[in-house]
Amino acid sequence: MPNTVERFSNRVENYVKYRPGYPPEVLKLFRNEMNLQESSVVADIGSGTGISARIFLENGNEVVGVEPNEPMRRAAEEFLRDFPNFKSVDGTAENTNLPDNSVDFVIAAQAFHWFDKAKTRAEFARVLRAGGFVALVWNERQLDSNEFLRDYEELLKKFGTDYEKVRHDNIDKEILKDFFQSDFLSKTYLNVQTLDFEGLKGRVLSSSYMPSETDSRFEPMIIELQRLFEKYAESGKIQILYNTNIFYTRL
């Protein structure tokens, strides 16, 4: 099994195209509850292909994307090439390669479950300026809101490798409180992704725990996915529903 740095290397194209973004309420929360200003500097840790960095860049912020996986880092640099305020850094959550007291916000989107929690907290405290915020953000797919989502979940369980181990719902309030070492606030917003079959297929293949094209289980998985799509699609589209969760506090 690939290590946590390299496991997405063969998923980059699908990740860029088919991973969901974040609803506009997320940026409003940062502005209203965490006093995000256009002048604020944001460190996006585990920035991947740049999906989470983009919303802050569009707000006018300087964003430093810290990403250890070279293919994903290069994809972010291409995806965000029109934003001169984006800086790409080769680093990890535990060793960001950022200067002391250099950023106003540290965010981690879809990445927290890969981090060494104790080392990461110390590193975040080092790079944050006084009064800075840490915000953990992720899209958590709804598992049983409708028949499609229930059957889709069963497909992921059937064909996934370490799916059960890497789910975001494995992160509970005790883990978060231990990480923050203080009280924290949270918000949840609905996020909807509407996909045709190619989009649904790409969404599945963007996940590191699903079989790739070279796996013997790939073809059976795609056949079953096609059946699932044909059963539930309306006007050639299917919707995946997510809860976008944000956990935040001053560190």
C-alpha positions as CSV (number, residue, x, y, z in Angstrom):
1,M,0.0,0.0,0.0
2,P,1.4,3.5,-0.9
3,N,2.6,5.6,2.0
4,T,0.5,8.7,2.9
5,V,2.7,11.0,0.8
6,E,2.7,8.9,-2.4
7,R,-0.7,7.3,-2.3
8,F,-2.4,10.0,-4.4
9,S,0.3,10.2,-7.1
10,N,-1.7,8.2,-9.6
11,R,-4.9,10.0,-8.8
12,V,-4.0,13.6,-9.6
13,E,-5.9,14.1,-12.9
14,N,-9.2,12.7,-11.4
15,Y,-8.6,14.6,-8.2
16,V,-8.3,17.9,-10.0
17,K,-11.4,17.3,-12.2
18,Y,-13.8,15.5,-9.9
19,R,-13.2,16.3,-6.2
20,P,-15.9,18.6,-4.8
21,G,-15.1,22.2,-3.9
22,Y,-16.5,24.1,-0.9
23,P,-19.7,26.1,-0.5
24,P,-19.5,29.9,-0.3
25,E,-20.6,29.8,3.3
26,V,-17.1,28.6,4.2
27,L,-15.5,31.9,3.2
28,K,-18.3,33.9,4.9
29,L,-17.5,31.9,8.1
30,F,-13.8,32.9,7.9
31,R,-14.7,36.5,7.4
32,N,-17.4,36.8,10.1
33,E,-16.1,34.5,12.8
34,M,-12.4,34.5,12.3
35,N,-11.9,38.0,11.0
36,L,-10.3,37.0,7.7
37,Q,-9.1,40.1,5.9
38,E,-7.8,40.4,2.3
39,S,-4.4,41.1,3.9
40,S,-4.4,37.8,5.9
41,V,-1.8,35.2,4.9
42,V,-3.1,31.7,4.8
43,A,-1.1,28.5,5.0
44,D,-2.9,25.6,3.3
45,I,-1.4,22.4,4.7
46,G,-1.7,19.3,2.6
47,S,-2.9,21.6,-0.1
48,G,-3.1,18.9,-2.8
49,T,-4.2,20.1,-6.2
50,G,-5.2,23.6,-4.9
51,I,-9.0,23.2,-4.5
52,S,-9.1,24.7,-1.0
53,A,-6.4,27.3,-1.7
54,R,-8.5,28.8,-4.6
55,I,-11.3,30.1,-2.4
56,F,-8.9,32.2,-0.4
57,L,-6.9,33.4,-3.5
58,E,-10.2,34.6,-5.0
59,N,-10.7,36.5,-1.8
60,G,-7.4,38.3,-2.4
61,N,-5.4,36.5,0.2
62,E,-1.8,35.4,-0.1
63,V,-1.8,31.6,0.2
64,V,1.1,29.3,0.8
65,G,0.3,25.7,-0.3
66,V,2.3,23.1,1.6
67,E,2.2,19.8,-0.1
68,P,4.7,16.8,0.0
69,N,3.4,15.0,-3.0
70,E,5.2,16.3,-6.1
71,P,2.5,15.4,-8.8
72,M,-0.2,17.0,-6.7
73,R,2.0,20.1,-6.0
74,R,2.7,20.5,-9.7
75,A,-1.0,20.2,-10.4
76,A,-1.8,22.9,-7.9
77,E,0.8,25.2,-9.5
78,E,-0.8,24.7,-12.9
79,F,-4.4,25.0,-11.5
80,L,-3.6,28.2,-9.7
81,R,-1.2,29.7,-12.2
82,D,-3.3,32.8,-12.7
83,F,-3.0,33.8,-9.0
84,P,0.3,35.6,-8.3
85,N,-0.5,35.4,-4.5
86,F,0.0,31.6,-4.5
87,K,3.2,30.2,-3.3
88,S,3.9,26.4,-3.5
89,V,6.1,24.8,-0.9
90,D,7.4,21.2,-0.6
91,G,6.7,20.3,3.0
92,T,4.6,18.3,5.4
93,A,2.2,19.1,8.3
94,E,5.0,18.1,10.7
95,N,7.7,20.1,8.9
96,T,6.1,22.8,6.7
97,N,9.4,24.6,5.9
98,L,7.7,27.9,6.7
99,P,9.3,30.6,8.8
100,D,8.3,31.2,12.4
101,N,5.3,33.5,13.0
102,S,4.7,33.9,9.3
103,V,1.0,33.3,8.7
104,D,-2.4,34.4,10.1
105,F,-4.3,31.2,9.4
106,V,-3.4,27.6,9.1
107,I,-6.0,25.5,7.3
108,A,-6.0,21.8,6.4
109,A,-8.7,20.6,4.0
110,Q,-9.3,16.9,3.5
111,A,-5.9,16.2,5.0
112,F,-6.0,16.2,8.8
113,H,-6.5,12.4,9.1
114,W,-3.1,11.8,7.6
115,F,-1.2,14.0,10.1
116,D,0.9,13.1,13.1
117,K,-1.3,15.1,15.5
118,A,1.2,16.0,18.2
119,K,4.0,17.0,15.8
120,T,1.6,18.9,13.6
121,R,0.1,20.9,16.5
122,A,3.6,22.1,17.5
123,E,4.4,23.0,13.9
124,F,1.2,25.0,13.5
125,A,1.9,26.9,16.7
126,R,5.4,27.7,15.4
127,V,4.3,29.2,12.1
128,L,1.2,31.1,13.3
129,R,1.3,34.7,14.3
130,A,-0.1,35.7,17.7
131,G,-3.9,35.4,17.7
132,G,-3.9,33.2,14.5
133,F,-6.5,30.6,13.8
134,V,-6.3,27.0,12.9
135,A,-9.2,25.6,10.8
136,L,-9.7,22.0,9.8
137,V,-12.1,21.6,6.9
138,W,-13.4,18.6,5.1
139,N,-16.3,17.4,2.9
140,E,-17.9,14.3,4.6
141,R,-20.1,12.4,2.2
142,Q,-23.6,11.7,3.5
143,L,-23.9,7.9,3.8
144,D,-27.6,7.2,4.0
145,S,-29.7,10.2,3.1
146,N,-31.2,8.4,0.1
147,E,-31.1,5.0,-1.6
148,F,-28.3,6.0,-4.1
149,L,-26.0,7.1,-1.3
150,R,-26.7,3.9,0.7
151,D,-25.9,1.8,-2.4
152,Y,-22.9,3.9,-3.3
153,E,-21.5,3.4,0.2
154,E,-21.8,-0.3,-0.1
155,L,-19.9,-0.2,-3.4
156,L,-17.0,1.6,-1.7
157,K,-17.0,-0.9,1.1
158,K,-17.0,-3.8,-1.3
159,F,-14.2,-2.6,-3.6
160,G,-12.2,-0.3,-1.3
161,T,-8.9,-1.3,0.3
162,D,-8.4,0.6,3.5
163,Y,-11.5,2.7,3.1
164,E,-12.8,2.0,6.7
165,K,-9.5,3.2,8.2
166,V,-9.2,6.6,6.4
167,R,-12.8,7.9,6.7
168,H,-13.2,11.4,8.1
169,D,-15.9,10.2,10.4
170,N,-13.2,8.3,12.3
171,I,-12.2,11.7,13.7
172,D,-14.3,12.5,16.7
173,K,-14.6,15.4,19.2
174,E,-12.1,13.8,21.6
175,I,-9.4,13.6,18.9
176,L,-10.1,17.2,17.9
177,K,-10.0,18.5,21.5
178,D,-6.7,16.6,22.1
179,F,-5.3,18.3,19.0
180,F,-6.5,21.8,19.7
181,Q,-5.9,21.4,23.5
182,S,-8.7,23.9,24.0
183,D,-12.3,24.5,23.2
184,F,-13.1,24.8,19.6
185,L,-16.1,25.9,17.4
186,S,-17.6,24.1,14.5
187,K,-19.9,24.7,11.6
188,T,-21.5,22.4,9.0
189,Y,-22.9,23.3,5.6
190,L,-24.6,21.3,2.9
191,N,-22.5,20.8,-0.2
192,V,-23.9,19.2,-3.4
193,Q,-21.9,17.7,-6.3
194,T,-23.8,17.0,-9.5
195,L,-22.1,14.5,-11.9
196,D,-22.7,12.6,-15.1
197,F,-21.3,9.0,-15.3
198,E,-17.8,10.1,-16.3
199,G,-17.8,12.5,-13.4
200,L,-19.0,9.8,-11.0
201,K,-16.4,7.4,-12.3
202,G,-13.7,10.1,-11.9
203,R,-14.9,10.9,-8.4
204,V,-14.5,7.2,-7.4
205,L,-11.0,7.0,-9.0
206,S,-9.9,10.1,-7.2
207,S,-10.0,8.2,-3.9
208,S,-6.7,6.5,-2.9
209,Y,-8.5,3.5,-1.4
210,M,-10.3,2.5,-4.7
211,P,-8.8,0.1,-7.3
212,S,-6.9,1.8,-10.1
213,E,-7.0,0.8,-13.8
214,T,-4.2,-1.8,-13.3
215,D,-6.2,-3.6,-10.5
216,S,-8.1,-6.8,-11.4
217,R,-11.1,-5.5,-9.5
218,F,-11.3,-2.3,-11.6
219,E,-13.5,-3.7,-14.4
220,P,-16.0,-5.4,-12.0
221,M,-16.2,-2.1,-10.0
222,I,-16.9,0.0,-13.1
223,I,-19.6,-2.4,-14.2
224,E,-21.3,-2.2,-10.8
225,L,-20.9,1.6,-10.8
226,Q,-22.5,1.8,-14.2
227,R,-25.5,-0.2,-13.0
228,L,-25.8,2.0,-9.9
229,F,-25.8,5.1,-12.1
230,E,-28.4,3.8,-14.5
231,K,-30.6,2.9,-11.6
232,Y,-30.6,6.3,-9.9
233,A,-29.6,8.9,-12.4
234,E,-32.1,11.5,-13.4
235,S,-31.7,13.3,-16.8
236,G,-28.2,11.8,-17.0
237,K,-27.0,13.2,-13.7
238,I,-26.5,12.0,-10.1
239,Q,-26.0,14.0,-6.9
240,I,-23.6,13.3,-4.2
241,L,-24.4,15.1,-0.9
242,Y,-21.8,16.2,1.5
243,N,-21.6,17.9,4.9
244,T,-18.8,20.4,4.7
245,N,-17.4,20.5,8.3
246,I,-15.2,23.3,9.7
247,F,-13.5,23.0,13.1
248,Y,-11.7,26.1,14.2
249,T,-10.1,28.0,17.1
250,R,-7.2,30.2,18.0
251,L,-4.2,28.0,18.8
